[in-house]
Amino acid sequence: MNEKSSGIVHKFLRLFTVVHPGEALTVFLLAANIFLIGAAYSILKPVKKGLILTKHSAEQEAYLFAIVAVLLIFVIKAFSYLSSKVPRQKLIASVTLFFISNLVLFYILSEAGMSLSILGIIFWVWVSIFNVFIIAQFWAFSNDIYAEEAGKRLFPIVMFGQNVGFYLGAQSTSFLVKPKGPFTPFQLMILAGIILFICIVLTLIVHKRETKKIQNRTAQQIEDKTPSEKVAEKPLKKGGGFRIIFQSKYLILVAFVILALNYVNTTGEYMKSDVWKRAATEAVENGRIENTDDARMGFITKTDSDFNSLVNLFSMLIQLFLVSRILKWFGVKGAMLFLPFIALGGYFFIGLGATFAVVKWTKVAENSTDYSLMNTVKQALFLITSREAKYKAKAAIDTFFVRTGDVLVSLTIFIGTTFFAFNLESFAKINVIVAVIWIILSFLTIKEHKRLSAKKATDNQIPNAN
């Protein structure tokens, strides 16, 4: 990109937030990268839903989170080990290439005629690990590049790229998947793999660009730069993500906020899956679709894709017009409280009557806020942490603690449906209680964030002993 083009990008990005000279190209490339990651995930997400619900119930789907949580313990340990051996650019490239190879393998297995019931379970578990890991490592990379002040200004732009990717990916799936589109769900996996390969290229470009900027500085500037810049080319220090979390009160609170958030969200996803499954059954009974696995899978995949398109459209609008303003007016700490209060109100109304429309629009409000404002907040919470925390602890929180929330939902659903005959309204009332706990945890996290920010500001004012 030449100087003139960079200037145009700079002027465009300044419509959304304050962008300093020299920042535009990097933030544009990061936004393009997460745009493609979001698009790839949005292509795979409805495929995952269509495959699992074709042969299994919503309750059986929820139980799979236990498998995911157990597997993540080993995945996180492997990631922590690898991150201590290789620099960040090789780490991200290696992990992404591994996921791409998995997608090719899934396509080969489908062509070989593997049972749809078994393949659906395996793919569902895989996507549940992939989606949290691929996005977590991207945001760890972004946190590593920016200091706290720059991250607060520029993350809304990067997150906007993610939301556009989610929206266009979901829209594309709706048009591309059969019976109306040219691709089968399994062929869409190959398309997602190609998109992820482009993401590797963009990551390497950003890494090379930022490293070159560091190398071009004068000796005095090199001495003054931040610790994360000094070690950008080096592997991380040894130590696992879980150990880093449990040594920090702040990270523990963040982990449990994420756990509560995901518990509420996953319970809502169970409700959504249940009404999606019922809608497919009604479509068969009313003669709108054939009574075949392919027809039901296509119906659920398209229904979920249309829903995701709606969520991502609202996410994009919130990100574009509200997020930077909310962060400016309320700060990262105040912005934490928006989503739990939205969830509290939404599930209160579902508790009064879990109709298709109420569940759908509650999930639209919850997910669109989560994918825009709350996602930006979650990434910004790590700006004040160490480099090891940004990669290892963040990966553990964004994967294991997220999926632990899912496991607790699975346990709740099993106990509720097996011993107490809970309906969707009953689960909504449980979500109301958890939302209140979530709000309390958020206030405690805000208090600890203020303490750490004040400590960091004080430490920065202490003159260098040398």
The 8 nearest C-alpha neighbors of each residue, nearest first, counted from 0:
[[1, 4, 5, 2, 3, 24, 6, 8],
 [2, 0, 4, 3, 5, 6, 7, 24],
 [1, 3, 5, 4, 6, 0, 7, 8],
 [4, 2, 6, 5, 1, 7, 0, 8],
 [3, 5, 7, 1, 6, 2, 0, 8],
 [6, 4, 2, 8, 3, 7, 9, 1],
 [5, 7, 9, 3, 4, 8, 2, 10],
 [6, 8, 4, 10, 9, 5, 11, 3],
 [7, 9, 5, 11, 6, 10, 12, 4],
 [10, 8, 23, 6, 12, 7, 11, 5],
 [11, 9, 7, 13, 8, 12, 6, 14],
 [10, 12, 8, 13, 9, 14, 7, 15],
 [13, 11, 14, 9, 10, 15, 8, 16],
 [12, 14, 16, 15, 10, 11, 17, 18],
 [15, 13, 12, 11, 16, 10, 17, 9],
 [16, 14, 13, 12, 319, 156, 17, 323],
 [15, 17, 13, 14, 18, 152, 12, 323],
 [16, 18, 13, 152, 19, 15, 153, 12],
 [19, 17, 13, 16, 22, 23, 20, 12],
 [18, 20, 22, 21, 17, 23, 9, 13],
 [21, 19, 22, 18, 23, 9, 6, 24],
 [20, 22, 23, 19, 24, 25, 18, 9],
 [23, 21, 20, 19, 25, 24, 26, 18],
 [24, 22, 9, 26, 25, 21, 27, 8],
 [23, 25, 27, 26, 22, 28, 5, 8],
 [26, 24, 28, 27, 23, 22, 29, 205],
 [25, 27, 29, 23, 28, 24, 30, 22],
 [26, 28, 24, 30, 25, 29, 23, 31],
 [29, 27, 31, 25, 30, 26, 32, 24],
 [30, 28, 32, 26, 31, 27, 25, 157],
 [29, 31, 157, 160, 27, 33, 28, 32],
 [32, 30, 34, 28, 29, 33, 27, 160],
 [33, 31, 29, 34, 35, 198, 30, 28],
 [32, 34, 36, 161, 35, 30, 31, 37],
 [35, 33, 164, 161, 160, 31, 37, 32],
 [34, 36, 38, 33, 37, 32, 164, 39],
 [37, 35, 33, 39, 38, 34, 40, 32],
 [36, 38, 164, 165, 34, 40, 161, 35],
 [37, 39, 168, 164, 35, 41, 165, 36],
 [40, 38, 191, 36, 42, 37, 41, 35],
 [39, 41, 43, 37, 42, 38, 44, 36],
 [42, 40, 168, 38, 169, 44, 165, 43],
 [41, 43, 39, 40, 168, 172, 44, 169],
 [42, 44, 40, 46, 41, 45, 47, 39],
 [43, 45, 47, 41, 46, 42, 40, 48],
 [46, 44, 48, 300, 47, 304, 303, 43],
 [47, 45, 49, 43, 44, 48, 184, 300],
 [46, 48, 44, 45, 50, 123, 49, 43],
 [49, 47, 45, 46, 51, 50, 52, 300],
 [48, 50, 300, 296, 46, 299, 52, 47],
 [49, 51, 119, 47, 53, 48, 52, 46],
 [52, 50, 119, 48, 53, 49, 55, 54],
 [53, 51, 55, 54, 49, 50, 56, 48],
 [52, 54, 296, 50, 51, 49, 292, 55],
 [53, 55, 52, 116, 51, 56, 50, 115],
 [56, 54, 52, 51, 53, 59, 57, 60],
 [57, 55, 59, 58, 52, 60, 54, 276],
 [56, 58, 60, 59, 273, 272, 269, 61],
 [59, 57, 61, 56, 60, 62, 412, 269],
 [60, 58, 56, 62, 61, 57, 55, 63],
 [59, 61, 57, 58, 62, 63, 56, 55],
 [60, 62, 409, 58, 59, 63, 64, 57],
 [61, 63, 409, 59, 64, 60, 65, 58],
 [64, 62, 65, 66, 61, 60, 67, 59],
 [63, 65, 67, 406, 66, 62, 405, 61],
 [66, 64, 406, 68, 63, 67, 62, 69],
 [67, 65, 69, 64, 63, 68, 70, 124],
 [66, 68, 64, 70, 65, 69, 124, 71],
 [67, 69, 71, 402, 65, 70, 66, 403],
 [70, 68, 66, 71, 67, 72, 65, 73],
 [71, 69, 67, 72, 68, 73, 66, 74],
 [70, 72, 74, 68, 73, 69, 399, 75],
 [73, 71, 75, 70, 69, 74, 76, 399],
 [72, 74, 76, 71, 75, 70, 77, 69],
 [73, 75, 71, 77, 76, 72, 78, 70],
 [76, 74, 78, 77, 72, 73, 71, 79],
 [75, 77, 73, 79, 78, 74, 80, 72],
 [76, 78, 74, 80, 75, 79, 81, 73],
 [77, 79, 75, 81, 80, 76, 82, 74],
 [80, 78, 76, 82, 77, 81, 239, 391],
 [79, 81, 77, 83, 78, 82, 76, 84],
 [80, 82, 78, 84, 83, 79, 77, 85],
 [83, 81, 79, 84, 80, 85, 235, 78],
 [84, 82, 235, 234, 80, 81, 237, 236],
 [85, 83, 81, 82, 234, 80, 86, 235],
 [84, 86, 234, 82, 90, 83, 89, 81],
 [87, 85, 234, 233, 232, 89, 88, 90],
 [86, 88, 90, 89, 91, 85, 234, 232],
 [89, 87, 91, 90, 86, 92, 203, 206],
 [90, 88, 92, 87, 91, 86, 93, 85],
 [89, 91, 87, 93, 88, 92, 85, 86],
 [92, 90, 94, 88, 93, 89, 95, 87],
 [91, 93, 89, 95, 90, 199, 94, 96],
 [94, 92, 96, 90, 91, 95, 89, 97],
 [93, 95, 97, 91, 96, 92, 90, 98],
 [94, 96, 98, 92, 97, 93, 91, 99],
 [97, 95, 99, 93, 98, 94, 92, 100],
 [96, 98, 94, 100, 95, 99, 93, 101],
 [97, 99, 101, 95, 96, 100, 94, 102],
 [100, 98, 192, 96, 102, 101, 97, 95],
 [99, 101, 103, 97, 98, 102, 96, 104],
 [102, 100, 104, 98, 99, 103, 105, 97],
 [103, 101, 105, 99, 104, 100, 188, 106],
 [102, 104, 100, 106, 101, 105, 189, 107],
 [103, 105, 101, 107, 102, 106, 108, 100],
 [106, 104, 102, 108, 107, 103, 109, 101],
 [105, 107, 109, 103, 104, 108, 185, 110],
 [108, 106, 104, 110, 105, 109, 111, 103],
 [109, 107, 111, 105, 110, 106, 113, 104],
 [110, 108, 106, 112, 111, 107, 113, 105],
 [109, 111, 107, 112, 108, 106, 113, 185],
 [112, 110, 108, 109, 113, 107, 106, 114],
 [113, 111, 109, 110, 114, 108, 115, 107],
 [112, 114, 109, 108, 111, 115, 118, 117],
 [115, 113, 116, 117, 118, 112, 109, 119],
 [114, 116, 118, 117, 119, 113, 50, 54],
 [115, 117, 119, 114, 54, 118, 120, 51],
 [118, 116, 120, 114, 119, 115, 121, 113],
 [119, 117, 115, 121, 120, 116, 122, 114],
 [118, 120, 50, 51, 122, 116, 117, 121],
 [121, 119, 123, 117, 118, 122, 51, 124],
 [122, 120, 118, 124, 123, 119, 125, 117],
 [121, 123, 125, 119, 124, 120, 118, 126],
 [124, 122, 120, 126, 47, 125, 121, 119],
 [125, 123, 127, 121, 122, 126, 67, 120],
 [124, 126, 122, 128, 127, 123, 129, 121],
 [127, 125, 129, 123, 128, 124, 130, 122],
 [128, 126, 124, 125, 129, 130, 123, 131],
 [129, 127, 125, 126, 130, 131, 132, 124],
 [130, 128, 126, 132, 127, 131, 133, 125],
 [129, 131, 132, 133, 128, 127, 126, 134],
 [132, 130, 134, 398, 129, 133, 128, 135],
 [131, 133, 135, 129, 134, 130, 136, 128],
 [132, 134, 136, 135, 130, 129, 131, 137],
 [133, 135, 137, 132, 136, 131, 138, 130],
 [136, 134, 132, 138, 137, 133, 394, 131],
 [137, 135, 139, 138, 134, 133, 132, 140],
 [136, 138, 140, 134, 139, 135, 141, 133],
 [137, 139, 141, 140, 135, 136, 142, 134],
 [140, 138, 136, 142, 390, 389, 137, 141],
 [139, 141, 143, 137, 138, 142, 136, 144],
 [142, 140, 138, 144, 143, 139, 137, 145],
 [143, 141, 139, 144, 145, 140, 138, 382],
 [142, 144, 140, 141, 145, 139, 227, 386],
 [145, 143, 141, 142, 140, 146, 228, 209],
 [146, 144, 150, 142, 149, 143, 141, 147],
 [145, 147, 149, 148, 150, 382, 144, 142],
 [146, 148, 382, 150, 149, 151, 383, 145],
 [149, 147, 151, 150, 146, 152, 145, 382],
 [150, 148, 152, 151, 146, 147, 145, 153],
 [151, 149, 147, 153, 154, 152, 145, 148],
 [150, 152, 148, 149, 153, 154, 147, 379],
 [153, 151, 149, 150, 154, 16, 17, 148],
 [152, 154, 150, 156, 155, 151, 149, 157],
 [153, 155, 157, 150, 156, 151, 158, 152],
 [156, 154, 158, 157, 153, 323, 159, 375],
 [157, 155, 159, 154, 158, 153, 160, 30],
 [156, 158, 30, 154, 160, 159, 155, 29],
 [157, 159, 161, 155, 160, 156, 154, 375],
 [160, 158, 156, 162, 161, 157, 318, 155],
 [159, 161, 30, 34, 163, 157, 158, 162],
 [162, 160, 34, 158, 33, 164, 37, 159],
 [161, 163, 165, 159, 315, 164, 160, 311],
 [162, 164, 166, 160, 165, 161, 315, 167],
 [163, 165, 34, 38, 37, 161, 162, 167],
 [164, 166, 37, 162, 38, 168, 41, 163],
 [167, 165, 311, 163, 308, 169, 164, 168],
 [166, 168, 170, 164, 169, 165, 171, 163],
 [169, 167, 38, 41, 171, 165, 42, 170],
 [168, 170, 41, 172, 308, 304, 166, 171],
 [171, 169, 167, 173, 168, 172, 308, 166],
 [172, 170, 168, 174, 173, 169, 175, 167],
 [173, 171, 175, 169, 174, 170, 42, 176],
 [172, 174, 170, 171, 301, 304, 175, 176],
 [175, 173, 171, 172, 180, 176, 170, 179],
 [174, 176, 180, 172, 182, 181, 173, 171],
 [177, 175, 180, 182, 183, 172, 174, 173],
 [178, 176, 180, 179, 183, 182, 181, 175],
 [177, 179, 180, 176, 297, 181, 294, 183],
 [180, 178, 177, 176, 174, 181, 175, 173],
 [179, 181, 175, 177, 176, 174, 178, 182],
 [180, 182, 175, 177, 176, 179, 183, 178],
 [183, 181, 176, 177, 175, 186, 180, 187],
 [182, 184, 186, 185, 177, 176, 187, 181],
 [185, 183, 187, 186, 46, 176, 182, 188],
 [184, 186, 187, 188, 183, 106, 109, 189],
 [187, 185, 183, 188, 189, 184, 182, 190],
 [186, 188, 190, 184, 185, 189, 191, 182],
 [187, 189, 191, 186, 185, 190, 102, 192],
 [190, 188, 192, 191, 187, 186, 103, 193],
 [189, 191, 187, 193, 192, 188, 194, 186],
 [192, 190, 39, 188, 194, 189, 193, 187],
 [191, 193, 99, 189, 195, 190, 194, 188],
 [194, 192, 196, 190, 195, 191, 189, 197],
 [193, 195, 191, 197, 192, 196, 35, 39],
 [196, 194, 198, 192, 197, 193, 191, 36],
 [195, 197, 193, 199, 198, 194, 192, 200],
 [196, 198, 200, 194, 195, 199, 201, 193],
 [199, 197, 195, 201, 196, 200, 32, 202],
 [200, 198, 202, 196, 197, 201, 92, 203],
 [199, 201, 197, 203, 198, 202, 204, 196],
 [200, 202, 204, 198, 203, 199, 32, 205],
 [203, 201, 199, 205, 204, 200, 206, 198],
 [202, 204, 206, 200, 201, 205, 207, 88],
 [205, 203, 201, 207, 202, 206, 208, 200],
 [206, 204, 208, 202, 207, 203, 209, 201],
 [205, 207, 203, 209, 208, 204, 210, 202],
 [208, 206, 210, 204, 205, 209, 211, 203],
 [207, 209, 205, 211, 206, 210, 204, 212],
 [208, 210, 212, 206, 211, 207, 205, 213],
 [211, 209, 207, 213, 212, 208, 206, 214],
 [210, 212, 214, 208, 213, 209, 207, 215],
 [213, 211, 209, 215, 210, 214, 208, 216],
 [214, 212, 210, 211, 215, 216, 209, 221],
 [213, 215, 211, 212, 216, 210, 221, 217],
 [216, 214, 212, 213, 211, 217, 210, 221],
 [217, 215, 214, 213, 220, 221, 218, 212],
 [216, 218, 220, 219, 221, 215, 214, 222],
 [217, 219, 221, 220, 222, 216, 223, 215],
 [220, 218, 222, 221, 217, 223, 216, 224],
 [221, 219, 223, 217, 222, 218, 216, 224],
 [220, 222, 218, 224, 219, 223, 216, 217],
 [221, 223, 219, 220, 224, 218, 225, 217],
 [224, 222, 220, 221, 219, 225, 218, 226],
 [223, 225, 221, 222, 220, 228, 226, 229],
 [224, 226, 228, 227, 229, 223, 146, 222],
 [227, 225, 229, 228, 230, 224, 386, 231],
 [228, 226, 225, 229, 230, 231, 386, 143],
 [227, 229, 231, 225, 226, 230, 224, 213],
 [230, 228, 226, 227, 231, 225, 224, 221],
 [229, 231, 233, 232, 228, 227, 226, 234],
 [232, 230, 228, 233, 229, 227, 87, 210],
 [231, 233, 230, 86, 234, 87, 210, 229],
 [234, 232, 86, 230, 231, 235, 85, 87],
 [235, 233, 86, 85, 83, 84, 82, 236],
 [236, 234, 83, 82, 387, 237, 233, 86],
 [237, 235, 83, 238, 234, 387, 82, 84],
 [236, 238, 83, 235, 239, 80, 79, 82],
 [239, 237, 236, 240, 242, 79, 243, 83],
 [238, 240, 242, 241, 79, 243, 391, 76],
 [239, 241, 392, 391, 243, 242, 395, 244],
 [240, 242, 244, 243, 239, 245, 392, 395],
 [243, 241, 245, 244, 239, 240, 246, 238],
 [244, 242, 240, 246, 241, 245, 392, 388],
 [245, 243, 241, 250, 242, 246, 247, 392],
 [244, 246, 242, 247, 243, 251, 241, 248],
 [245, 247, 243, 244, 242, 248, 250, 251],
 [248, 246, 250, 249, 245, 244, 251, 243],
 [249, 247, 251, 250, 252, 246, 245, 447],
 [248, 250, 252, 247, 251, 447, 253, 444],
 [251, 249, 253, 244, 247, 252, 248, 254],
 [250, 252, 254, 248, 249, 253, 244, 245],
 [253, 251, 255, 249, 254, 250, 444, 256],
 [252, 254, 250, 256, 251, 255, 257, 249],
 [255, 253, 251, 257, 252, 396, 256, 250],
 [254, 256, 258, 252, 257, 253, 259, 251],
 [255, 257, 253, 259, 258, 254, 440, 437],
 [258, 256, 260, 254, 255, 259, 261, 253],
 [257, 259, 255, 404, 261, 401, 400, 256],
 [260, 258, 262, 256, 261, 257, 437, 255],
 [261, 259, 257, 263, 258, 262, 256, 264],
 [260, 262, 264, 258, 263, 259, 404, 401],
 [263, 261, 404, 259, 265, 264, 260, 405],
 [262, 264, 266, 261, 260, 430, 265, 259],
 [263, 265, 261, 267, 266, 262, 260, 268],
 [266, 264, 268, 267, 262, 263, 261, 405],
 [265, 267, 269, 263, 268, 264, 408, 262],
 [266, 268, 270, 264, 265, 269, 271, 263],
 [269, 267, 265, 271, 270, 266, 272, 264],
 [268, 270, 272, 266, 267, 271, 273, 57],
 [271, 269, 267, 273, 268, 272, 423, 274],
 [270, 272, 268, 274, 273, 269, 275, 267],
 [273, 271, 275, 269, 270, 274, 57, 268],
 [272, 274, 270, 276, 271, 275, 57, 269],
 [273, 275, 277, 271, 276, 272, 278, 355],
 [276, 274, 272, 278, 277, 273, 271, 279],
 [277, 275, 273, 279, 278, 274, 272, 280],
 [278, 276, 274, 280, 279, 275, 281, 273],
 [277, 279, 275, 281, 276, 280, 274, 282],
 [278, 280, 282, 276, 277, 281, 295, 275],
 [281, 279, 277, 283, 282, 278, 284, 276],
 [280, 282, 284, 278, 283, 279, 285, 277],
 [281, 283, 279, 287, 285, 280, 284, 288],
 [284, 282, 286, 280, 288, 281, 285, 290],
 [285, 283, 281, 286, 282, 280, 287, 290],
 [286, 284, 282, 283, 287, 281, 288, 280],
 [285, 287, 283, 284, 288, 282, 289, 281],
 [286, 288, 282, 285, 283, 289, 284, 281],
 [289, 287, 283, 286, 282, 294, 290, 295],
 [288, 290, 291, 294, 283, 286, 287, 295],
 [289, 291, 283, 288, 294, 292, 295, 284],
 [292, 290, 294, 293, 289, 295, 288, 296],
 [291, 293, 295, 294, 296, 53, 290, 54],
 [292, 294, 296, 291, 295, 297, 53, 298],
 [295, 293, 297, 291, 296, 292, 289, 298],
 [294, 296, 298, 292, 297, 293, 299, 279],
 [297, 295, 49, 293, 53, 299, 294, 298],
 [296, 298, 300, 294, 295, 299, 293, 301],
 [299, 297, 295, 301, 296, 300, 302, 294],
 [300, 298, 302, 296, 49, 301, 297, 303],
 [301, 299, 49, 45, 297, 303, 298, 302],
 [300, 302, 304, 298, 303, 299, 173, 305],
 [303, 301, 299, 305, 304, 300, 298, 306],
 [302, 304, 306, 300, 301, 305, 45, 299],
 [303, 305, 301, 307, 169, 306, 302, 173],
 [306, 304, 308, 302, 307, 303, 301, 309],
 [305, 307, 303, 309, 304, 308, 302, 310],
 [308, 306, 310, 304, 309, 305, 169, 311],
 [309, 307, 305, 311, 166, 169, 306, 310],
 [308, 310, 312, 306, 307, 311, 305, 313],
 [311, 309, 307, 367, 363, 313, 312, 308],
 [310, 312, 166, 314, 308, 313, 309, 165],
 [311, 313, 315, 309, 314, 310, 166, 308],
 [312, 314, 316, 310, 315, 311, 367, 317],
 [315, 313, 367, 311, 317, 371, 312, 316],
 [314, 316, 318, 312, 162, 313, 317, 311],
 [315, 317, 319, 313, 318, 314, 320, 312],
 [318, 316, 321, 314, 320, 319, 315, 313],
 [319, 317, 322, 315, 371, 316, 159, 320],
 [320, 318, 316, 317, 315, 321, 159, 322],
 [319, 321, 317, 318, 316, 322, 323, 324],
 [322, 320, 317, 324, 323, 318, 325, 319],
 [321, 323, 318, 325, 324, 372, 326, 317],
 [324, 322, 326, 325, 321, 155, 327, 16],
 [323, 325, 327, 321, 322, 326, 328, 320],
 [326, 324, 322, 328, 327, 323, 329, 321],
 [325, 327, 330, 323, 329, 324, 328, 331],
 [326, 328, 324, 325, 330, 329, 323, 331],
 [329, 327, 325, 326, 330, 324, 333, 323],
 [328, 330, 333, 326, 325, 327, 334, 331],
 [331, 329, 326, 332, 333, 327, 328, 334],
 [332, 330, 334, 326, 333, 376, 335, 329],
 [331, 333, 445, 330, 334, 335, 329, 448],
 [334, 332, 329, 335, 330, 331, 336, 445],
 [333, 335, 331, 336, 332, 337, 329, 330],
 [336, 334, 333, 332, 337, 376, 331, 373],
 [337, 335, 334, 338, 339, 333, 340, 438],
 [336, 338, 340, 334, 339, 335, 341, 333],
 [337, 339, 341, 340, 336, 342, 368, 369],
 [340, 338, 342, 341, 434, 336, 337, 343],
 [339, 341, 343, 342, 338, 337, 344, 336],
 [342, 340, 338, 344, 343, 339, 345, 337],
 [343, 341, 339, 345, 340, 344, 346, 365],
 [344, 342, 340, 431, 341, 434, 345, 346],
 [343, 345, 347, 341, 342, 346, 340, 348],
 [346, 344, 342, 361, 347, 348, 343, 341],
 [347, 345, 349, 427, 348, 344, 343, 350],
 [346, 348, 344, 350, 345, 349, 343, 431],
 [347, 349, 351, 350, 346, 345, 344, 352],
 [350, 348, 353, 346, 352, 351, 347, 427],
 [351, 349, 424, 427, 347, 348, 352, 428],
 [350, 352, 348, 349, 424, 347, 353, 346],
 [351, 353, 349, 350, 354, 424, 348, 357],
 [354, 352, 349, 424, 358, 423, 357, 350],
 [353, 355, 357, 356, 352, 358, 349, 274],
 [354, 356, 358, 357, 359, 274, 353, 271],
 [355, 357, 359, 354, 358, 360, 353, 361],
 [358, 356, 354, 360, 359, 355, 361, 353],
 [359, 357, 361, 355, 356, 360, 353, 362],
 [360, 358, 356, 362, 357, 361, 355, 363],
 [361, 359, 363, 362, 357, 358, 356, 364],
 [362, 360, 345, 364, 358, 363, 359, 357],
 [361, 363, 365, 360, 359, 364, 366, 358],
 [362, 364, 360, 310, 366, 361, 365, 367],
 [365, 363, 361, 362, 367, 366, 360, 368],
 [366, 364, 362, 368, 363, 367, 361, 342],
 [365, 367, 369, 363, 368, 362, 364, 370],
 [366, 368, 314, 310, 370, 369, 364, 365],
 [369, 367, 371, 366, 365, 372, 370, 364],
 [368, 370, 373, 366, 367, 371, 374, 365],
 [371, 369, 367, 374, 368, 366, 314, 373],
 [372, 370, 314, 318, 368, 374, 369, 373],
 [371, 373, 375, 368, 322, 374, 369, 376],
 [374, 372, 369, 376, 375, 371, 377, 368],
 [375, 373, 377, 370, 376, 371, 372, 369],
 [374, 376, 372, 373, 378, 377, 379, 371],
 [375, 377, 373, 379, 374, 378, 331, 380],
 [378, 376, 374, 380, 375, 379, 373, 381],
 [377, 379, 375, 376, 380, 381, 374, 138],
 [380, 378, 376, 382, 381, 377, 375, 151],
 [379, 381, 377, 378, 382, 376, 383, 331],
 [382, 380, 384, 379, 383, 378, 389, 142],
 [381, 383, 147, 379, 384, 380, 142, 146],
 [382, 384, 381, 147, 380, 385, 452, 451],
 [385, 383, 381, 382, 388, 389, 386, 380],
 [386, 384, 388, 387, 389, 383, 381, 382],
 [385, 387, 389, 388, 227, 143, 390, 384],
 [388, 386, 389, 390, 385, 391, 235, 236],
 [387, 389, 392, 385, 391, 386, 390, 393],
 [390, 388, 386, 139, 393, 387, 381, 391],
 [389, 391, 139, 387, 388, 393, 394, 392],
 [390, 392, 240, 394, 388, 393, 387, 79],
 [393, 391, 240, 388, 395, 394, 244, 390],
 [392, 394, 396, 389, 395, 391, 390, 397],
 [393, 395, 391, 397, 392, 396, 135, 390],
 [396, 394, 392, 399, 398, 393, 397, 240],
 [397, 395, 400, 393, 254, 398, 394, 399],
 [398, 396, 394, 395, 401, 393, 131, 135],
 [397, 399, 401, 395, 396, 131, 400, 394],
 [400, 398, 402, 395, 401, 396, 71, 403],
 [401, 399, 403, 396, 258, 402, 398, 254],
 [402, 400, 398, 258, 404, 399, 403, 397],
 [401, 403, 405, 399, 404, 68, 400, 398],
 [404, 402, 400, 406, 405, 401, 68, 399],
 [403, 405, 262, 258, 402, 407, 401, 406],
 [404, 406, 402, 408, 403, 407, 64, 262],
 [407, 405, 65, 409, 403, 64, 408, 404],
 [408, 406, 410, 404, 409, 405, 411, 403],
 [407, 409, 411, 405, 406, 410, 262, 266],
 [410, 408, 62, 406, 61, 412, 407, 411],
 [411, 409, 407, 413, 408, 412, 414, 406],
 [410, 412, 408, 414, 409, 413, 415, 407],
 [413, 411, 415, 409, 410, 414, 416, 408],
 [414, 412, 410, 416, 411, 415, 417, 409],
 [413, 415, 417, 411, 412, 418, 416, 410],
 [414, 416, 412, 419, 421, 413, 417, 411],
 [415, 417, 420, 421, 413, 414, 412, 419],
 [418, 416, 414, 415, 413, 419, 420, 412],
 [419, 417, 414, 415, 416, 420, 413, 421],
 [418, 420, 415, 421, 416, 417, 414, 422],
 [421, 419, 416, 415, 418, 417, 422, 414],
 [422, 420, 415, 416, 419, 425, 423, 426],
 [421, 423, 425, 424, 420, 426, 416, 415],
 [424, 422, 426, 425, 353, 427, 270, 421],
 [423, 425, 350, 427, 422, 426, 353, 349],
 [426, 424, 428, 422, 427, 423, 421, 350],
 [425, 427, 429, 423, 428, 424, 430, 422],
 [426, 428, 430, 424, 350, 346, 425, 429],
 [429, 427, 431, 425, 430, 426, 350, 424],
 [430, 428, 426, 432, 431, 427, 433, 425],
 [429, 431, 427, 433, 428, 432, 263, 434],
 [430, 432, 428, 434, 343, 429, 433, 346],
 [433, 431, 429, 435, 430, 434, 436, 428],
 [432, 434, 436, 430, 435, 431, 437, 429],
 [435, 433, 437, 431, 436, 432, 343, 339],
 [434, 436, 438, 432, 437, 433, 439, 431],
 [437, 435, 433, 439, 434, 438, 440, 432],
 [436, 438, 434, 440, 435, 439, 259, 256],
 [437, 439, 441, 435, 436, 440, 339, 434],
 [438, 440, 436, 442, 441, 437, 435, 443],
 [441, 439, 443, 437, 442, 438, 256, 444],
 [442, 440, 438, 444, 439, 443, 445, 437],
 [441, 443, 445, 439, 444, 440, 446, 438],
 [444, 442, 440, 446, 441, 445, 447, 439],
 [445, 443, 441, 447, 446, 442, 252, 448],
 [444, 446, 448, 442, 332, 443, 447, 441],
 [447, 445, 443, 449, 444, 448, 442, 450],
 [448, 446, 450, 444, 449, 445, 249, 451],
 [447, 449, 445, 451, 450, 446, 444, 452],
 [450, 448, 452, 446, 447, 451, 453, 445],
 [451, 449, 447, 453, 448, 452, 454, 446],
 [452, 450, 454, 448, 453, 449, 455, 447],
 [453, 451, 455, 449, 454, 450, 448, 456],
 [452, 454, 456, 450, 451, 455, 449, 457],
 [455, 453, 451, 457, 452, 456, 458, 450],
 [454, 456, 458, 452, 457, 453, 451, 459],
 [455, 457, 453, 459, 454, 458, 452, 460],
 [458, 456, 454, 460, 455, 459, 453, 461],
 [459, 457, 455, 461, 460, 456, 454, 453],
 [460, 458, 456, 457, 461, 455, 462, 454],
 [459, 461, 457, 458, 462, 456, 455, 463],
 [460, 462, 458, 459, 463, 457, 464, 456],
 [463, 461, 460, 464, 459, 465, 458, 457],
 [462, 464, 465, 461, 460, 459, 223, 458],
 [465, 463, 462, 461, 460, 458, 459, 223],
 [464, 463, 462, 222, 461, 223, 219, 460]]
